[in-house]
Amino acid sequence: MGPRELGLPMRVASPEPAELPAEVTIWEVGARDGLQNERETVPLDVKLEFLRRMADAGLAVLEATSFVHPKWVPQLADAAELIDGLDQAPGVRYPVLVPNERGLDRALDAKVRDIAIFAAASETFAQRNLNSGLDEQFAMFEPVVGRAVGEGIAVRGYLSMCFGDPWEGPVPVEQVVATGKRLLEMGCHQLSLGDTIGVATPGHVEALLRAFVAAGVGVDRIAVHFHDTYGQALANTATALRHGVSTVDSSAGGLGGCPYAKSATGNLATEDLIWMLDGLDIQHGVDLGKLVDTSVWMAEQLGRPSPSRVVKALSS
């Protein structure tokens, strides 16, 4: 079964793509999105060393942890201790994920100045992940964003299931755009479009980006977050870059996974992304050798090899 049989958008007519960006911001999610999927809790000192090494490699945005209730994500129960023990490198941002007002309270207590919220583009995932409907979820996010912006805190909006939902199938493009616009209008400075189960294709990415632009949302406010379940993450990223997107989420060593799709291979590996960016002569500021060494070290801590093809190639 292929994308057409799954009902996913195929190739769409479009004008010439925009010029490639001269520079890309890599939003590194390994310490949060990657480690939260581990079966065993990673020790605090390992997490802190992981963040230190990634900062030393030149990554300028390191999503550090999540202030979600420990009952739901026990792997990140040490969020406050991690922020307290973090030796923050100059010029590096350390955003954290907050699920609700209680999470925001904890982030404020920890003196965090950069947060993200996590919304859903599909009704079923909103119910299952947020215990709220597609429209009702905004009642939970509005006070979080309002208070944070009032405190001078930058707020990023994650939007999950933008390309497909394991229960509903393809998510209508217009539904994704409407939900994403509400997050931006609420006060989020950036919207990260998540391919949570890794079913997106370049044609679908193009269709969604064109729809956002047609709705008045500039690509300068959009980031992309691809999973590599069907091996499309780099192709999808290249499509987004050619349509003006200049912030890409990725995970060092390809850490992370998708609990909603069998055989999911996790997040786009940062090393694989950098290899492609170097080939396109796009600046990113990261020392690939140092990052590969970091991912090899982290793989040793986790007791399994990195799934990143570039890590495997450069460390063999």
C-alpha positions as CSV (number, residue, x, y, z in Angstrom):
1,M,0.0,0.0,0.0
2,G,1.4,3.4,-1.0
3,P,0.5,7.1,-0.3
4,R,-2.2,7.1,-3.0
5,E,-4.0,4.1,-1.4
6,L,-3.7,5.8,2.0
7,G,-5.5,8.9,0.6
8,L,-2.5,11.2,1.1
9,P,-2.2,14.3,-1.2
10,M,0.0,13.7,-4.2
11,R,1.8,16.1,-6.4
12,V,0.2,19.6,-6.6
13,A,0.7,22.4,-9.2
14,S,2.9,25.1,-7.8
15,P,5.0,28.1,-8.8
16,E,8.8,27.8,-8.7
17,P,10.0,27.0,-5.2
18,A,11.7,29.7,-3.2
19,E,15.5,30.0,-3.1
20,L,17.1,27.8,-0.5
21,P,17.7,29.6,2.8
22,A,21.3,30.6,3.4
23,E,21.1,29.4,7.0
24,V,19.0,26.9,8.9
25,T,18.2,26.9,12.6
26,I,18.3,23.3,13.9
27,W,15.9,22.9,16.8
28,E,17.4,19.9,18.6
29,V,14.9,17.8,20.4
30,G,16.9,14.8,21.4
31,A,17.1,15.5,25.1
32,R,13.3,15.9,25.4
33,D,11.5,14.2,22.5
34,G,14.2,11.5,22.2
35,L,14.8,10.6,25.8
36,Q,11.1,10.7,26.8
37,N,10.6,7.5,24.7
38,E,13.2,5.5,26.5
39,R,11.9,2.5,28.4
40,E,14.4,3.1,31.2
41,T,14.9,6.5,32.8
42,V,18.2,8.0,31.7
43,P,20.2,9.3,34.8
44,L,20.3,13.0,35.3
45,D,24.0,13.3,35.0
46,V,23.9,11.6,31.6
47,K,21.2,14.0,30.4
48,L,23.2,17.0,31.6
49,E,26.4,15.7,29.9
50,F,24.4,15.1,26.7
51,L,23.2,18.7,26.7
52,R,26.7,20.0,27.4
53,R,28.2,18.0,24.6
54,M,25.5,19.1,22.1
55,A,26.0,22.7,23.0
56,D,29.8,22.3,22.6
57,A,29.1,20.9,19.1
58,G,27.5,24.2,18.2
59,L,23.7,23.5,18.4
60,A,22.1,26.7,19.4
61,V,18.6,25.5,20.3
62,L,18.4,22.5,22.7
63,E,14.9,21.6,23.9
64,A,15.9,20.4,27.3
65,T,13.0,18.7,29.0
66,S,9.3,18.8,29.7
67,F,7.4,19.9,32.7
68,V,4.7,17.3,32.2
69,H,3.3,15.4,35.2
70,P,5.8,12.6,36.1
71,K,2.9,10.1,36.1
72,W,2.6,10.6,32.3
73,V,6.2,10.9,31.4
74,P,8.3,9.4,34.2
75,Q,11.5,9.6,32.1
76,L,11.3,13.4,32.5
77,A,10.3,13.5,36.1
78,D,13.6,15.3,36.9
79,A,12.8,18.4,34.8
80,A,13.3,20.9,37.7
81,E,16.6,19.2,38.8
82,L,17.8,19.2,35.2
83,I,17.2,22.9,34.7
84,D,18.7,23.7,38.1
85,G,21.9,21.7,37.2
86,L,22.2,22.9,33.7
87,D,25.3,24.9,32.9
88,Q,23.8,27.0,30.2
89,A,26.2,27.8,27.4
90,P,26.3,31.5,26.1
91,G,24.1,32.1,23.1
92,V,22.3,28.7,23.5
93,R,18.5,28.5,24.0
94,Y,17.1,25.8,26.2
95,P,13.3,25.7,25.7
96,V,11.1,23.3,27.6
97,L,7.7,21.8,26.9
98,V,4.8,22.7,29.1
99,P,1.4,20.9,28.9
100,N,-0.8,23.2,31.0
101,E,-0.8,26.0,33.6
102,R,0.7,23.7,36.3
103,G,3.6,23.0,33.9
104,L,4.0,26.7,33.3
105,D,4.1,27.3,37.0
106,R,6.9,24.8,37.4
107,A,8.7,26.4,34.4
108,L,8.4,29.9,35.9
109,D,9.7,28.6,39.2
110,A,12.7,27.2,37.4
111,K,13.3,30.6,35.7
112,V,12.7,29.2,32.2
113,R,12.4,31.9,29.5
114,D,11.5,29.8,26.5
115,I,8.7,27.3,26.3
116,A,6.6,25.2,23.9
117,I,3.1,23.9,24.0
118,F,1.9,20.7,22.3
119,A,-1.4,20.8,20.4
120,A,-3.2,18.3,18.1
121,A,-4.5,18.7,14.6
122,S,-6.9,15.8,14.8
123,E,-9.9,15.2,17.1
124,T,-8.9,11.6,18.1
125,F,-5.3,12.5,19.1
126,A,-6.6,15.5,21.0
127,Q,-8.9,13.2,23.0
128,R,-6.3,10.5,23.5
129,N,-3.2,12.7,24.2
130,L,-4.7,15.8,25.8
131,N,-8.0,14.5,27.1
132,S,-9.7,17.3,25.2
133,G,-11.5,17.9,21.9
134,L,-9.9,19.6,18.9
135,D,-11.6,22.9,19.7
136,E,-11.6,22.4,23.5
137,Q,-7.8,22.1,23.7
138,F,-7.5,25.8,23.2
139,A,-9.2,26.6,26.5
140,M,-6.3,24.8,28.1
141,F,-3.6,26.6,26.0
142,E,-5.0,30.2,26.1
143,P,-4.1,30.9,29.8
144,V,-0.7,29.3,29.3
145,V,0.3,31.3,26.3
146,G,-1.3,34.5,27.7
147,R,0.6,34.3,31.0
148,A,3.8,33.3,29.3
149,V,3.7,36.1,26.8
150,G,2.8,38.5,29.5
151,E,6.0,37.4,31.3
152,G,8.1,38.1,28.2
153,I,8.6,34.4,27.5
154,A,8.8,33.1,24.0
155,V,6.2,30.4,23.2
156,R,6.5,27.9,20.4
157,G,3.4,25.9,19.2
158,Y,3.9,22.2,18.3
159,L,1.1,20.9,16.1
160,S,1.0,17.1,16.0
161,M,-0.7,14.8,13.4
162,C,-0.4,17.4,10.6
163,F,-0.1,14.8,7.9
164,G,-1.9,11.8,9.2
165,D,-3.5,10.2,12.2
166,P,-3.3,6.5,13.1
167,W,-7.1,6.4,13.9
168,E,-8.5,8.9,11.5
169,G,-6.2,8.5,8.5
170,P,-5.2,11.6,6.5
171,V,-6.0,14.9,8.3
172,P,-7.6,17.5,6.1
173,V,-5.2,20.3,5.1
174,E,-7.7,23.0,5.9
175,Q,-8.2,21.6,9.4
176,V,-4.4,21.7,10.0
177,V,-4.2,25.3,8.8
178,A,-7.2,26.4,10.9
179,T,-5.7,24.8,14.0
180,G,-2.2,26.1,13.4
181,K,-3.5,29.7,12.8
182,R,-5.3,29.6,16.1
183,L,-2.0,28.8,17.9
184,L,-0.2,31.7,16.1
185,E,-3.1,34.1,16.8
186,M,-3.0,33.1,20.4
187,G,0.6,34.4,20.7
188,C,2.9,31.6,19.6
189,H,5.9,33.1,17.8
190,Q,6.5,29.9,15.8
191,L,4.5,26.9,14.6
192,S,6.2,23.5,14.3
193,L,4.3,21.2,11.9
194,G,4.7,17.6,13.2
195,D,4.6,14.5,11.0
196,T,4.0,12.4,14.2
197,I,3.6,9.0,12.5
198,G,6.0,9.7,9.6
199,V,3.5,9.3,6.7
200,A,4.2,12.6,5.0
201,T,5.5,12.8,1.4
202,P,7.0,15.8,-0.4
203,G,3.8,16.5,-2.3
204,H,1.8,16.6,1.0
205,V,4.4,18.9,2.6
206,E,4.2,21.2,-0.4
207,A,0.4,21.2,-0.3
208,L,0.3,22.1,3.4
209,L,2.9,24.9,3.1
210,R,1.1,26.4,0.2
211,A,-2.2,26.3,2.2
212,F,-0.6,28.1,5.1
213,V,0.8,30.8,2.8
214,A,-2.6,31.2,1.1
215,A,-4.1,31.6,4.6
216,G,-1.7,34.5,5.4
217,V,0.9,32.6,7.4
218,G,4.4,33.3,6.3
219,V,6.9,30.4,6.1
220,D,9.2,32.4,8.4
221,R,6.8,31.5,11.2
222,I,6.8,27.8,10.3
223,A,9.1,24.9,11.4
224,V,9.0,21.3,10.4
225,H,9.2,18.2,12.5
226,F,9.5,14.9,10.6
227,H,9.6,11.3,11.6
228,D,11.3,8.8,9.3
229,T,8.9,5.9,9.5
230,Y,8.7,5.5,5.8
231,G,12.1,6.9,5.0
232,Q,10.8,10.3,3.8
233,A,12.1,12.6,6.5
234,L,15.0,14.1,4.5
235,A,13.0,14.3,1.3
236,N,10.2,16.1,3.2
237,T,12.8,18.4,4.8
238,A,14.3,19.3,1.4
239,T,10.9,20.2,0.1
240,A,10.2,22.4,3.1
241,L,13.6,24.2,2.6
242,R,12.8,24.8,-1.1
243,H,9.6,26.5,0.0
244,G,11.3,28.9,2.4
245,V,11.2,27.1,5.7
246,S,14.4,27.7,7.7
247,T,13.8,26.0,11.1
248,V,14.0,22.2,11.2
249,D,13.5,20.0,14.2
250,S,15.7,16.9,14.6
251,S,17.2,14.6,17.2
252,A,20.9,13.8,17.7
253,G,21.6,10.3,16.6
254,G,18.0,9.8,15.6
255,L,16.8,9.3,19.2
256,G,13.1,9.0,19.8
257,G,10.3,7.0,18.2
258,C,6.7,7.0,17.5
259,P,4.5,4.9,19.8
260,Y,1.6,5.2,17.3
261,A,3.1,3.5,14.3
262,K,4.7,0.0,14.0
263,S,8.3,0.0,12.7
264,A,8.6,3.8,13.3
265,T,12.2,4.7,13.2
266,G,12.0,7.9,15.2
267,N,12.9,11.5,14.6
268,L,15.0,12.8,11.7
269,A,18.6,12.4,12.9
270,T,20.4,15.7,13.3
271,E,23.6,14.3,11.7
272,D,21.7,13.1,8.6
273,L,20.1,16.6,8.3
274,I,23.5,18.3,8.6
275,W,25.0,16.1,5.9
276,M,22.3,17.2,3.6
277,L,22.6,20.9,4.6
278,D,26.3,20.7,3.9
279,G,25.7,19.3,0.5
280,L,23.3,22.2,-0.2
281,D,25.8,24.7,1.1
282,I,23.4,25.9,3.8
283,Q,24.9,27.2,7.0
284,H,24.0,25.7,10.4
285,G,26.8,26.3,12.8
286,V,27.3,22.7,14.0
287,D,30.5,20.7,14.1
288,L,29.4,17.4,12.6
289,G,32.4,15.4,14.0
290,K,31.7,16.5,17.5
291,L,28.0,15.7,17.2
292,V,28.7,12.3,15.8
293,D,31.0,11.6,18.8
294,T,28.3,12.8,21.1
295,S,25.7,10.5,19.5
296,V,28.1,7.5,19.7
297,W,28.7,8.3,23.4
298,M,24.9,8.6,24.0
299,A,24.3,5.3,22.2
300,E,26.8,3.7,24.6
301,Q,24.8,5.0,27.5
302,L,21.6,3.6,26.1
303,G,23.2,0.3,25.2
304,R,22.3,0.2,21.5
305,P,23.7,1.7,18.3
306,S,22.4,4.9,16.8
307,P,20.0,4.5,13.9
308,S,21.5,7.5,12.1
309,R,23.0,6.5,8.8
310,V,25.6,9.3,9.0
311,V,26.6,8.4,12.6
312,K,27.1,4.8,11.4
313,A,29.1,5.9,8.4
314,L,31.4,8.3,10.1
315,S,32.0,6.2,13.2
316,S,32.6,2.9,11.5
